[in-house]
Amino acid sequence: MLSFVAACTDKFDEFNTDTKNPSAVTPGSLFAGAERQLADAMTNSNQNLNIFRLLAQQWTQTTYIDESNYDLATRNIPQNFWNIIYLDVLKALDEAQKLIPDQNPAVVSEATKKNQNACAEILIVYAYSTMVKTFGNIPYKDALDPDKVYPVYDDAAGIYTDLIARLDAALTAINSGEEGFGSNDILLGGQMNHWLIFGNSLKLRMGMELADVDAGKAKSIVESAASKAISSNDDNVAFHYLSAPPNTNPIWVDLVQSGRKDFVAANTLVDVMTGLSDPRIPLFFTQDAQGGYTGGIYGSNNNYATYSKPSETITDPSFEALLLDYSEVEFLKAEAVERGFAVGGSAEEHYNNGIRASISYWGGSDAQANTYLSDGKVAYSTATGNWKQKIGTQKWIALFNRGFESWTEIRRLDFPQLQLPSDAVTGYPNRYTYPVQEQNLNTQNYNQAASAIGGDKVETKLFWDKF
């Protein structure tokens, strides 16, 4: 009888085993998933998830115009973005880090494990810094602890200080002669020297974001990272999509596969570019109904057929997602020089490099870049305004299709100075409001956080946005 029960048990165990889905995941698979989710979150154009191109007035809407008029509440956009970053990115990376030490030492060396942990740390810093720039104070120390059902919100400035310390530790831990996540690293292909460049470029960015609130700290951070940051378009941190579903560019999914006609170019950006005879216009946008380039009125109902749309390059299923690039780094260095930080070169040299890098990335020629930079309206010595206006305007153009960073730089540099749409429901959004779920389920901590930052309103400026 006992042998019969044992035999039956063995059979039942076989039937109850899912041979297609493993009972335990590997740190590499979690890491790869987090990379993909982060790239998608920062790149997609779904109106329920990512409206940063609208906030930067790069695109505008056609039929459904709530988001162009700064209505973030109807679609619960802040909550959707919050959940993706916390659950699909940060939680996955946290779980990957917990599993890294348990890998078979005969297969994965201790040096490789350290590299893997450092890669995860760099992405964690990227994700948390994005959340701070989106909301302000956020759950940080308690955020991923399953025993902290009601996580406390941490001070945003304190989070940034800790993130930069974590980034420094990760960069120090990297051994570029050893392996990382290998083929599971679908962002940088397991190349640890590229992770060093990525981490230092992120550090440079974060340092500059502190420049108006703590110039001394910013100077130290920027100067330590600048020489080790991205130095050509070959070093761009880009997530490469494939030409066939399900691993396609999410913009293609949103605009082509879906058949939706929700967006056209915004007149705000197109008018500036046409006024400068910018060679990137046909690289950014399609021709309008008249064979030229025009944008719909930002915040208004716009006829889809009339205006220019995002170019076929952007809507190609395999078009890559940029998380950090050479053009951005050069504009950061131009600003650093203007602030008196020792990063080498002149502000004009870095400004020109940033513009050249952008034109080249999008497929423009050296001759076009030379002509553009020789125009008195573009040339650093003669362009309108102070350095913030010159750098801010050109950086805004160069950050096309990178809505989140464009929105960040508009808030930080205060250029270009965007006009409110006529039917705006709020002032210009300097942040996302906290998710409704936080208001309802984590009420006490939510109330404390809202009070600490000056009110849970889109107009509330974040700690680094001093002017």
C-alpha positions in Angstrom: 0.0 0.0 0.0 2.8 2.4 0.9 4.6 1.7 -2.4 1.3 2.3 -4.3 0.9 5.7 -2.6 4.5 6.6 -3.3 4.1 5.7 -7.0 0.9 7.7 -7.3 2.5 10.6 -5.6 5.4 10.5 -8.1 2.9 10.5 -11.0 0.9 13.3 -9.5 4.1 15.3 -9.0 4.9 14.8 -12.7 1.4 16.0 -13.8 1.6 19.0 -11.5 5.0 20.1 -12.8 4.9 23.0 -15.3 7.7 22.1 -17.7 7.4 25.3 -19.7 7.6 27.9 -16.8 10.5 27.5 -14.3 9.6 27.6 -10.6 12.6 29.8 -10.0 13.8 32.7 -12.1 17.4 33.7 -12.7 18.8 37.1 -11.9 19.7 37.5 -15.6 16.1 37.1 -16.7 14.9 39.6 -14.1 17.6 42.0 -15.1 16.7 41.7 -18.8 13.0 42.2 -18.1 13.8 45.3 -16.0 15.9 46.8 -18.9 13.1 46.3 -21.3 10.4 47.7 -19.0 12.6 50.8 -18.3 13.2 51.4 -22.0 9.5 51.0 -22.8 8.4 53.3 -20.0 10.7 56.1 -21.1 9.9 55.7 -24.8 6.3 54.7 -25.4 3.7 57.3 -26.5 0.6 55.7 -24.8 -1.5 58.5 -23.5 -2.2 56.5 -20.3 1.4 56.1 -19.5 3.8 58.6 -21.0 2.8 62.1 -21.9 6.3 63.7 -21.6 6.4 64.6 -25.3 3.3 66.6 -24.8 4.6 68.3 -21.7 7.7 69.3 -23.7 5.4 70.5 -26.5 7.2 68.3 -29.1 3.9 66.6 -30.1 0.3 67.6 -29.7 -3.0 65.8 -29.9 -5.8 65.5 -32.4 -9.2 64.3 -31.0 -8.4 63.6 -27.4 -6.7 66.8 -26.0 -7.0 66.4 -22.2 -3.3 65.7 -21.7 -2.1 68.6 -23.9 -4.1 70.8 -21.6 -2.4 69.3 -18.6 -5.1 67.0 -17.4 -3.1 64.3 -15.7 -6.0 62.9 -13.6 -8.6 61.6 -16.0 -6.5 58.7 -17.2 -4.7 58.4 -13.9 -1.4 58.8 -15.6 0.8 59.4 -12.5 -0.4 56.1 -11.0 0.3 54.2 -14.2 3.9 55.5 -14.5 4.5 55.0 -10.7 3.5 51.4 -10.8 5.6 50.5 -13.9 8.8 52.0 -12.4 8.3 50.6 -8.9 6.9 47.1 -9.8 8.3 46.3 -13.3 11.7 48.0 -13.0 12.8 48.6 -9.4 11.2 45.5 -7.8 12.6 43.2 -10.6 16.1 44.7 -10.1 15.8 44.3 -6.3 14.9 40.6 -6.7 17.7 40.1 -9.2 20.2 41.5 -6.7 18.9 39.1 -4.1 19.5 36.1 -6.4 23.0 37.2 -7.7 25.0 35.8 -4.7 23.2 32.4 -4.9 24.5 31.6 -8.4 26.7 28.5 -8.7 30.3 29.8 -8.1 31.6 27.1 -10.5 29.6 28.8 -13.2 29.5 32.5 -12.2 32.7 34.0 -10.6 32.6 36.4 -7.7 34.0 39.1 -10.0 31.1 38.5 -12.4 28.6 38.7 -9.5 30.1 42.1 -8.4 29.7 43.3 -12.0 26.1 42.1 -12.2 25.3 43.8 -8.9 26.9 47.0 -10.2 24.8 47.0 -13.4 21.6 46.5 -11.4 22.7 49.4 -9.1 23.2 51.8 -12.1 19.7 51.0 -13.4 18.2 51.4 -9.9 19.8 54.8 -9.7 18.5 55.7 -13.1 15.0 54.6 -12.2 14.9 56.2 -8.7 16.3 59.5 -10.1 13.6 59.5 -12.7 10.9 59.1 -10.0 12.4 61.9 -7.9 12.3 64.1 -11.0 8.7 63.2 -11.6 7.2 63.4 -8.2 9.6 64.9 -5.6 9.6 63.1 -2.3 8.9 59.4 -2.8 9.1 56.1 -0.9 12.8 55.0 -1.0 14.2 53.2 2.0 10.9 51.4 2.7 9.7 51.2 -0.9 10.7 47.6 -1.8 10.4 46.1 1.7 7.4 43.6 1.7 7.0 44.1 5.4 6.5 47.9 5.0 2.9 47.9 3.7 2.7 51.7 4.2 6.1 53.0 3.1 7.3 56.3 4.4 8.3 59.0 1.9 11.9 60.1 1.9 13.2 63.6 1.3 14.0 64.0 -2.4 17.3 65.8 -1.8 18.4 63.1 0.6 17.5 60.4 -1.9 19.7 62.1 -4.5 22.6 62.2 -2.1 22.3 58.5 -1.4 21.8 57.6 -5.1 25.0 59.4 -6.1 26.8 57.5 -3.3 25.4 54.2 -4.6 26.4 55.1 -8.1 30.0 55.8 -7.0 30.1 52.5 -5.2 28.8 50.7 -8.3 31.4 52.4 -10.6 34.2 51.5 -8.2 33.0 47.8 -8.1 33.1 47.3 -11.9 35.9 45.3 -13.3 35.8 45.9 -17.0 38.0 42.8 -17.7 35.3 40.5 -16.2 31.9 39.5 -17.4 28.6 40.9 -16.4 25.1 39.6 -17.4 26.3 38.6 -20.9 23.5 37.9 -23.2 21.0 38.7 -20.5 22.1 42.3 -20.7 19.9 43.4 -23.6 20.8 47.1 -23.2 24.6 47.1 -23.4 25.4 43.5 -24.4 27.3 42.7 -21.2 30.1 45.1 -22.0 31.3 46.4 -18.7 33.4 49.2 -20.2 30.1 50.6 -21.6 28.5 50.3 -18.1 31.3 52.5 -16.8 30.6 55.1 -19.5 26.8 54.9 -18.8 27.3 55.2 -15.0 29.6 58.2 -15.3 27.3 59.9 -17.8 24.4 59.4 -15.4 26.5 60.8 -12.6 27.3 63.9 -14.8 23.6 64.4 -15.5 22.6 64.1 -11.8 25.4 66.4 -10.8 24.2 69.1 -13.1 20.7 68.6 -11.8 22.0 69.7 -8.4 23.7 72.8 -9.7 21.1 75.4 -8.7 20.6 73.9 -5.2 24.1 73.0 -4.2 26.7 74.4 -6.6 29.7 73.0 -4.6 28.4 69.5 -4.5 27.4 69.7 -8.2 30.9 70.9 -9.1 32.6 68.0 -7.4 30.3 65.4 -8.9 30.4 66.8 -12.4 34.2 67.2 -12.5 34.8 63.6 -11.3 32.5 62.2 -14.1 32.9 64.4 -17.1 36.0 62.9 -18.6 34.6 59.4 -18.3 31.2 60.1 -19.9 30.0 59.4 -23.4 32.4 60.8 -26.0 30.7 59.9 -29.3 27.4 58.6 -30.7 29.0 55.1 -30.6 28.7 55.2 -26.8 25.0 56.1 -26.7 23.0 54.1 -24.2 20.3 52.7 -26.6 17.9 49.9 -26.3 17.6 48.1 -29.6 14.2 46.9 -30.6 13.4 44.2 -33.2 11.5 44.5 -36.5 8.8 42.0 -35.5 6.4 41.7 -32.5 6.5 41.3 -29.6 9.9 43.1 -29.3 9.2 46.2 -31.3 9.6 49.9 -30.7 6.6 50.8 -28.5 6.0 54.0 -30.6 5.3 51.7 -33.6 2.9 49.7 -31.4 1.1 52.9 -30.3 0.9 54.7 -33.6 1.2 52.1 -36.4 0.1 48.7 -35.3 -2.8 50.3 -33.4 -3.9 52.3 -36.4 -4.5 55.3 -34.1 -4.1 58.9 -35.3 -3.8 60.7 -32.0 -0.7 62.8 -32.5 0.8 65.4 -34.8 3.9 67.6 -34.5 3.4 70.6 -32.1 3.6 74.0 -33.6 5.8 75.1 -30.7 8.7 73.0 -31.8 8.1 73.1 -35.6 7.9 76.9 -35.6 11.2 77.2 -33.8 12.9 74.8 -36.1 11.6 76.3 -39.3 12.7 79.7 -38.0 16.2 78.4 -37.7 16.1 76.5 -41.0 17.0 73.4 -38.9 18.1 70.5 -41.1 16.5 68.0 -38.7 12.9 69.0 -39.6 12.5 66.3 -42.3 14.3 63.8 -40.1 11.9 64.5 -37.2 8.6 64.9 -39.1 6.7 64.0 -42.2 5.6 66.6 -44.7 2.2 68.2 -44.1 -0.7 68.2 -46.5 0.8 71.1 -48.5 4.3 69.5 -48.8 5.9 71.6 -46.1 6.3 71.3 -42.3 3.7 72.6 -39.9 2.6 71.7 -36.4 -0.8 71.6 -34.9 -1.7 74.3 -32.4 -0.6 72.9 -29.1 -3.6 72.0 -26.9 -6.2 72.4 -29.6 -8.2 70.0 -31.7 -6.0 69.4 -34.7 -6.9 67.6 -38.0 -4.5 64.6 -38.3 -4.3 64.9 -42.1 -3.3 68.6 -42.2 -0.2 68.6 -40.1 3.3 67.0 -40.0 3.5 63.8 -38.0 6.4 61.9 -36.4 8.7 60.7 -39.1 8.8 57.1 -40.4 12.2 56.7 -38.7 10.6 57.2 -35.3 7.7 54.9 -36.1 9.8 52.1 -37.5 9.3 49.0 -35.5 13.0 48.6 -34.9 13.8 52.2 -34.0 16.0 52.3 -30.8 15.2 53.9 -27.5 17.8 56.3 -26.1 18.3 56.5 -22.4 21.4 58.7 -22.5 23.4 60.0 -25.5 26.4 62.0 -26.6 24.5 65.1 -27.5 23.0 65.4 -24.0 26.5 64.9 -22.4 27.9 67.7 -24.6 25.2 70.1 -23.6 25.7 69.2 -20.0 29.4 70.1 -20.4 28.6 73.4 -22.1 26.5 74.3 -19.1 29.2 73.1 -16.7 31.7 75.5 -18.3 29.3 78.4 -18.0 28.9 77.5 -14.3 32.7 77.5 -13.8 33.1 73.8 -13.5 36.4 72.4 -14.7 35.4 69.9 -17.5 37.7 71.1 -20.2 37.0 73.0 -23.4 34.8 76.0 -23.9 31.0 76.3 -23.6 30.9 77.1 -27.4 32.9 74.0 -28.3 30.6 71.7 -26.2 27.4 73.5 -27.5 28.6 72.9 -31.1 29.5 69.3 -30.3 26.0 68.7 -28.9 24.3 70.1 -32.0 26.6 68.2 -34.4 26.1 65.0 -32.5 22.3 65.4 -32.8 22.3 66.2 -36.5 24.6 63.2 -37.1 22.5 60.8 -35.0 19.4 61.7 -37.0 21.1 61.2 -40.3 22.1 64.8 -41.2 25.5 65.6 -42.8 28.6 67.5 -41.6 27.8 70.1 -44.3 24.3 70.6 -42.9 25.7 71.0 -39.4 28.3 73.5 -40.5 25.7 75.6 -42.3 23.4 75.5 -39.3 26.1 76.5 -36.8 27.2 79.4 -39.0 23.7 80.9 -38.9 23.8 83.9 -36.5 20.6 82.7 -34.9 22.3 79.5 -33.9 26.0 80.4 -33.4 26.8 80.5 -29.7 28.3 84.0 -29.8 25.3 85.6 -31.5 22.2 83.4 -30.7 19.5 85.2 -28.7 19.6 85.3 -24.9 21.9 84.2 -22.1 23.6 80.8 -21.9 20.6 79.2 -20.4 18.4 80.2 -23.3 21.0 79.3 -25.9 21.8 75.9 -24.4 18.2 75.3 -23.3 16.7 75.9 -26.7 19.2 73.8 -28.6 19.1 71.0 -26.0 15.3 71.0 -26.3 15.5 70.4 -30.0 18.3 67.7 -29.6 16.2 65.9 -27.0 13.4 65.3 -29.5 11.7 62.0 -28.9 13.1 61.9 -25.4 10.2 63.6 -23.8 11.1 63.0 -20.2 14.5 64.5 -20.3 13.3 67.3 -22.5 10.6 68.1 -19.8 13.2 67.9 -17.1 15.5 70.4 -18.9 12.7 72.8 -19.6 11.9 72.9 -15.9 15.6 73.1 -14.9 16.9 75.7 -17.3 13.6 77.5 -17.8 14.1 77.6 -21.6 12.4 77.4 -23.9 9.6 79.4 -22.2 6.5 77.5 -23.2 3.1 79.2 -23.4 0.1 77.6 -21.6 -2.5 76.3 -24.0 -5.7 78.3 -24.0 -7.8 75.6 -22.2 -5.1 74.5 -19.7 -6.7 73.0 -16.5 -3.6 73.9 -14.5 -0.4 75.9 -14.7 2.6 74.3 -16.3 3.3 70.9 -14.8 6.5 71.0 -12.8 5.8 67.5 -11.4 3.2 64.7 -11.5 0.8 64.5 -8.7 1.0 61.5 -6.4 -1.1 58.4 -7.4 -4.7 58.1 -6.2 -3.8 54.7 -4.7 -1.3 56.5 -2.4 -3.8 59.0 -1.3 -6.3 56.3 -0.5 -4.1 53.5 0.9 -1.1 55.2 2.3 -2.9 58.3 3.5 -0.8 59.4 6.4 2.5 59.1 4.6 1.0 60.7 1.5 -0.3 63.7 3.6 3.2 64.2 5.1 4.9 64.0 1.8 2.5 66.4 0.1 2.9 68.9 3.0 6.7 68.6 2.9 7.0 69.5 -0.8 4.6 72.4 -0.6 1.4 70.7 -1.8 0.5 67.9 -4.1 -0.1 70.1 -7.1 1.4 69.9 -10.6 2.7 73.5 -10.2 4.8 72.7 -7.1 8.5 73.0 -8.0 10.8 70.2 -7.0 13.9 70.7 -4.8 16.3 71.1 -7.7 14.1 73.5 -9.6 15.1 76.7 -7.7 14.5 79.4 -10.3 
